[in-house]
Amino acid sequence: MDDPLLSVRDLTVHFTSGGRVSRALDGVDLEIRSGETVGLVGETGCGKSATALAIMGLIPSPPGRVVAGQVLFEGEDLLRKSGADLRRLRGTGISMVFQEPMTSLDPSFTIGSQLAEVLEVHRGLSGRSARREALALLDGVRLPHPERVLAQYPFQLSGGMRQRVMIALALSCRPRLLIADEPTSALDVTVQAQIFALLRDLQARLGTAILLITHDLAVVAENCGRAYVMYAGRIAEAAPVAALFGRPRHPYTQGLLAAVPGAGTGMRVIPGEVPNAAGYPPGCRFWPRCAHAMDRCRDAHPSLSEPDPGHRVACYLYGP
């Protein structure tokens, strides 16, 4: 197989507040190859967005810091790059669609001004060339009346239109990797479907790899080829989507699928709560909520084993 476009290895991120250390990420490993869509799924607070920010070099410091690991993009470790190098890479190499477009777009400037700034900084376009490209980008994300949108401010657009603008901004420099962090969380179901159809179309045309971060298993099933399940700052399971949904291995993944309404046996709830990152239990972090917990689950966290080819799981039920 081709070398991964992005390879995250043993990524560990801590946040410090009031003298307490929160282990937001603890040894995260994931890979993405050119042109594929990979899902990163888990409950709120499990570390999905922290993973995206660490990849982008946007962990706020303080209070956060990358303690260990590598983020290899096209073979180069982004954690060793300077701030100037990372700024040049953002947009052209890796781009990100943030969770809430209303807070990501600057309310003081028109959409046209914000697009023009990106095109000038990263692609050297200005004046009429920048305007033509901005119109083409807005048309490419299927925004009606792009000339009108260029002159409007973010508050004058609907949620779906703002998200399309964010996608246009993210794709304006033709990145090799697009990170989409809950790109439809604030949108209604119809608009969600339109946004994901747009992402699939853009990927088919541009060949962009996509890391899709979500808490919605249905979104993963419909849009991803592979997926990583994250729990309490660690990867619990990684597999092709067909295998993950057809034969989930980790008790946490099984619990998530059983909690989906209409899953067949009625909706079930995973008992307990996600542990606080400042006070994770020893051993496997899921054992207090797991019906299969054994004594050794309390002593040490299991490493990822591979019970089936390409299907990895961090659970003592399947490996040493």
Phi, psi and omega in degrees: 000157176296154174296148180297144171292316178232132176227114177260125186233122173052039184288124183231124182230130178242148172239137181244128179212126179059032180081358179258139180257125176255123181271083184298318177230141185218085178078044183280132175236131172202158181223147176224134177256160183304134173081357181259160175248122183242133179265144171236110191236148178169172181290163175302133178089004183277347178115009183297308182292326177297324176298315180297315181295323178294320178298319182281352184074032185243017175296122181292128183229117350289169010268354185261160173202147174277116186274323184201167173111181178224145170236095185267116176244117186052038175087353182254136182279111182293335181290345179260359181276154177286165177300321180295318179296319180294321179297323178291326182286323181296130182098309182274320179263306180233134177230160185223136170259114185280166189295320185235104185296334182293330178267348180269330176273141180283118183291347185273349185235151178291163177299320180299319179296320183288322176293319182297322180297315179297316182293326179287315184291315189264335184237359176071019180269151176205167176060227184294325180297317179295321180294316179299317180292322178298317177297319180295322179295316180293324176292325180294333177263017171062040173272125178290149178052060183300330178299320179292319182298323180304327184270356184266160176263158183307323183292344180274357182251153175286169180301317179295322178292320178297320180294324176294322176298318179299320178293319177299317178298316182295327183264000187298333181253014176055060182291156175278338180225132176244125174260119180248106184265103181046057189292348182232021188296331183256014186249154178285168190300320181296314180293323176305312181299321179294319181295317181291325175296322177296315180298319179296320180294316180295321178296319180296325182279323188256344181073020182285134171283148183230129168257110185258112182261127184201162170255000188260111181296327179296323177298318178296314182299324186273339191236348189246151173267325176227163181210149173245132176258124183249140176218125174050049174081006180229158173277122179269325184203146178217130185193162167302148187301320181299319180287322181297319181275330182281325180213072179296139184258315185287137178304329178292314177299318177300320179293320178298315181292323178291338181276355179286127178301136179077021181288351176121319181252014184088153184285129176245154183250136173286123182293156176080194184227159174296130182292152177290138183296343178272356182209054178296145176291155176294157179076210177295130185285349180265351189301326180297343183249002191260131179286346183253012186300137177243172182302317184290342176297333181277346188265317184211145180284131180291144174278167179288122173250172185233084181294332175228152179305125179079000182243110183246146182211140178260083183203136181290350176292339188237355182200176182291000000 
